[in-house]
Amino acid sequence: MDSRTVALIRTTFKAVAAEDGGPEKLARSFYAVLFTEYPQVRDFFPAALDAQRDRLVKAIAYVVDRLEEPDKLLPFLAQLGRDHRKYGVVADHYAAVGKSLKTAMQSYAGTELWSDEVDRAWDEGLGLIAGTMMAAADQESTPPVWTGTVIEHREVLRNLAIVRLKLDQPMQYAAGQYMSVQVPSRPRMWRYLSPAIPANATGEIEFHIRGVTGGWVSPAMVGHTKVGEQWLIGSPLGGLGVPRNTRRKLLMIGCGTGIAPLRAQIMAMTQRRSNPKVDLFVGGHYPCDLYDLEVLSQLAIANKWLTVIPVTESDENPWWHFGETGDDARDLPGLQPREIGQIGKIVAAYGSWDDRDVQIVGSPSMVQTTKFRLMAAGTPTKNIRHDPLF
């Protein structure tokens, strides 16, 4: 795809997205066109589309911003193609989505912006996206979806649970990746979760799940999961991970359940002969949010290359917390003293970290704030990695 084509796609999308309420209007228009012209695809989507609309626009923006970076874009699209096998999509479905998106874009761009050249540019861009996804799906030999039986459900906080499942067959994923998950009480509502343990031959997998207030799925996962029920799990996604034989030191920053993919990577690294130095900052709002400190303490004691620094914004637990989970890092050996403050500000105060490969995992706002603070402190942008924020 040449630079002129990329520029036309990017200009029209940003013009539409920049309008007042543009992203929401675009998403609503897209789904209205799609379900009117191709009613048979409605069954692929959940009844409530609020989260789906937001995710759609963010995904388009992510792809548009990387059209000139094929080394990053194409592997991402290939992963999406493998993941979308869980829906049973075929070439006709990709065509329907492409035509509906272009129709929605054209209706908001207007005749002044939408020329024949722009139309051809979008055809080329959508063709690249669909072609890459379909090719990856066709070449994949793994199952389109795994079934996992819940073998343990443990609530560690009133809004946070650890769920362990036994898969119907082992899944090969890289420590640090994530995957889409569907629970029986919320059909067609897939949510992304990161395993907290590396892939293993027994097919066990563990997720750390925080219930989002007002959410459709996560509160059901946290509060209503039963041992014995079966979850559906899609193909692994994401690019986080530590290459073997790397000599570059690492900086890992995780908040809340964002510790899960980082912990999985550290566990995988313990099986290697040698590792670079790793500084892991694990954060939460309250001390009790540091629910995994006992495991991290054991890892730090056993592996001298690992330094764990707990961080909380508040020095006291909330009134509703009466347990001992994460109450104080000083009670556990192998950990650095707990620091108080906003995690991005604290990490950036240590210096530029310009000799490190950096991974950040947490909420979109936490990731962006931490990234900007590190960049301001001198961390090269190219050294900072995080998964797409949608």
Backbone hydrogen bonds, N-H to C=O, Kabsch-Sander energy under -0.5 kcal/mol:
donor,donor_aa,acceptor,acceptor_aa,energy
6,V,2,D,-2.1
7,A,3,S,-2.5
8,L,4,R,-2.1
9,I,5,T,-2.2
10,R,6,V,-2.7
11,T,7,A,-2.6
12,T,8,L,-2.1
13,F,9,I,-2.3
14,K,10,R,-2.5
15,A,11,T,-2.0
16,V,12,T,-2.0
17,A,13,F,-2.8
18,A,14,K,-1.7
19,E,15,A,-0.6
19,E,16,V,-0.9
22,G,19,E,-2.6
25,K,21,G,-2.5
26,L,22,G,-2.9
27,A,23,P,-2.2
28,R,24,E,-2.6
29,S,25,K,-2.6
30,F,26,L,-2.6
31,Y,27,A,-2.3
32,A,28,R,-2.2
33,V,29,S,-2.5
34,L,30,F,-2.8
35,F,31,Y,-2.6
36,T,32,A,-1.5
37,E,33,V,-2.9
38,Y,34,L,-2.3
41,V,38,Y,-2.1
42,R,39,P,-1.4
43,D,40,Q,-0.5
44,F,41,V,-1.9
45,F,42,R,-1.7
49,L,47,A,-0.5
53,R,49,L,-2.9
54,D,50,D,-1.7
55,R,51,A,-2.3
56,L,52,Q,-2.2
57,V,53,R,-1.8
58,K,54,D,-1.8
59,A,55,R,-2.3
60,I,56,L,-2.4
61,A,57,V,-2.5
62,Y,58,K,-2.2
63,V,59,A,-2.2
64,V,60,I,-3.0
65,D,61,A,-2.2
66,R,62,Y,-0.5
66,R,63,V,-1.3
67,L,64,V,-1.1
69,E,66,R,-1.9
72,K,69,E,-1.7
73,L,69,E,-2.8
74,L,70,P,-1.8
76,F,72,K,-1.2
77,L,73,L,-2.6
78,A,74,L,-2.5
79,Q,75,P,-2.1
80,L,76,F,-2.1
81,G,77,L,-2.5
82,R,78,A,-2.2
83,D,79,Q,-2.4
84,H,80,L,-2.6
85,R,82,R,-0.8
86,K,83,D,-1.8
87,Y,84,H,-1.5
88,G,85,R,-1.1
89,V,84,H,-0.9
93,H,90,V,-0.9
94,Y,90,V,-1.5
95,A,91,A,-2.2
96,A,92,D,-2.1
97,V,93,H,-2.3
98,G,94,Y,-2.5
99,K,95,A,-2.6
100,S,96,A,-2.2
101,L,97,V,-2.4
102,K,98,G,-2.2
103,T,99,K,-2.2
104,A,100,S,-2.3
105,M,101,L,-2.6
106,Q,102,K,-2.6
107,S,103,T,-2.0
108,Y,104,A,-1.2
109,A,105,M,-2.3
110,G,106,Q,-1.9
113,L,109,A,-0.5
113,L,110,G,-0.6
114,W,110,G,-2.6
115,S,113,L,-1.1
119,D,115,S,-2.4
120,R,116,D,-2.1
121,A,117,E,-2.1
122,W,118,V,-2.4
123,D,119,D,-1.9
124,E,120,R,-2.2
125,G,121,A,-2.6
126,L,122,W,-3.0
127,G,123,D,-2.0
128,L,124,E,-2.1
129,I,125,G,-2.2
130,A,126,L,-2.7
131,G,127,G,-2.7
132,T,128,L,-2.3
133,M,129,I,-2.1
134,M,130,A,-2.8
135,A,131,G,-2.3
136,A,132,T,-2.0
137,A,133,M,-2.1
138,D,134,M,-2.6
139,Q,135,A,-1.6
140,E,136,A,-0.6
140,E,137,A,-0.8
146,W,233,I,-3.0
148,G,146,W,-0.5
148,G,231,W,-3.0
149,T,166,K,-2.6
150,V,148,G,-0.5
150,V,229,E,-2.7
151,I,164,R,-2.7
152,E,164,R,-1.6
154,R,162,I,-2.6
156,V,154,R,-0.7
156,V,160,L,-1.6
157,L,160,L,-1.9
160,L,157,L,-1.2
161,A,209,I,-2.6
162,I,154,R,-3.1
163,V,161,A,-0.5
163,V,207,F,-2.7
164,R,152,E,-2.3
165,L,205,I,-3.0
166,K,149,T,-2.4
167,L,165,L,-0.6
167,L,203,G,-3.4
168,D,147,T,-2.2
173,Y,171,M,-0.8
177,Q,174,A,-2.4
178,Y,237,L,-2.4
179,M,193,L,-2.5
181,V,191,R,-2.6
182,Q,232,L,-2.6
186,R,183,V,-1.7
189,M,186,R,-1.6
190,W,188,R,-0.8
191,R,181,V,-2.5
193,L,179,M,-2.7
196,A,206,E,-2.6
199,A,173,Y,-0.6
203,G,200,N,-1.2
205,I,165,L,-2.2
207,F,163,V,-3.0
208,H,194,S,-0.6
209,I,161,A,-2.9
209,I,207,F,-0.5
211,G,159,N,-2.9
213,T,211,G,-0.5
215,G,212,V,-2.7
220,A,217,V,-0.7
221,M,217,V,-2.1
222,V,218,S,-2.4
223,G,219,P,-2.8
224,H,220,A,-2.0
225,T,221,M,-0.5
228,G,150,V,-2.3
229,E,226,K,-1.9
231,W,148,G,-3.2
232,L,182,Q,-2.5
233,I,146,W,-2.6
234,G,180,S,-2.9
237,L,178,Y,-3.4
246,T,243,P,-1.2
249,K,355,D,-0.6
250,L,277,K,-2.7
251,L,357,D,-2.7
252,M,279,D,-2.9
253,I,359,Q,-2.3
254,G,281,F,-2.6
255,C,361,V,-1.8
256,G,283,G,-2.3
258,G,255,C,-2.5
259,I,256,G,-1.4
260,A,257,T,-1.8
262,L,258,G,-0.7
263,R,259,I,-3.1
264,A,260,A,-2.3
265,Q,261,P,-1.5
266,I,262,L,-2.2
267,M,263,R,-2.7
268,A,264,A,-2.1
269,M,265,Q,-2.3
270,T,266,I,-1.5
271,Q,268,A,-1.3
272,R,269,M,-2.0
278,V,305,W,-3.1
279,D,250,L,-2.3
280,L,278,V,-0.6
280,L,307,T,-3.3
281,F,252,M,-3.0
281,F,279,D,-0.6
282,V,280,L,-0.6
282,V,309,I,-1.7
283,G,254,G,-2.9
283,G,281,F,-0.5
284,G,311,V,-1.4
289,D,286,Y,-1.4
290,L,287,P,-1.7
291,Y,289,D,-1.8
293,L,290,L,-1.1
296,L,292,D,-2.0
297,S,293,L,-2.7
298,Q,294,E,-1.9
299,L,295,V,-2.2
300,A,296,L,-2.4
301,I,297,S,-2.2
302,A,298,Q,-1.9
303,N,299,L,-1.2
306,L,303,N,-1.9
307,T,278,V,-2.6
308,V,334,G,-0.5
309,I,280,L,-3.1
309,I,307,T,-0.5
311,V,282,V,-2.4
312,T,339,E,-2.4
313,E,284,G,-1.4
314,S,285,H,-2.5
321,H,318,P,-1.5
322,F,320,W,-0.6
327,D,324,E,-2.0
331,D,328,D,-1.6
332,L,329,A,-1.6
335,L,332,L,-0.8
336,Q,308,V,-2.7
339,E,310,P,-2.6
341,G,312,T,-2.4
346,I,342,Q,-2.2
347,V,343,I,-2.7
348,A,344,G,-2.3
349,A,345,K,-1.4
350,Y,346,I,-0.5
350,Y,347,V,-1.4
351,G,348,A,-1.4
356,R,353,W,-1.8
357,D,249,K,-2.3
358,V,356,R,-0.5
358,V,383,N,-2.9
359,Q,251,L,-2.4
360,I,385,R,-2.0
361,V,253,I,-2.6
367,V,363,S,-2.8
368,Q,364,P,-2.4
369,T,365,S,-2.5
370,T,366,M,-2.5
371,K,367,V,-2.5
372,F,368,Q,-2.4
373,R,369,T,-2.0
374,L,370,T,-2.3
375,M,371,K,-2.5
376,A,372,F,-2.3
377,A,373,R,-1.4
378,G,374,L,-0.6
378,G,375,M,-1.1
379,T,374,L,-2.6
383,N,380,P,-1.6
384,I,381,T,-1.7
385,R,358,V,-2.5
390,F,388,P,-1.4
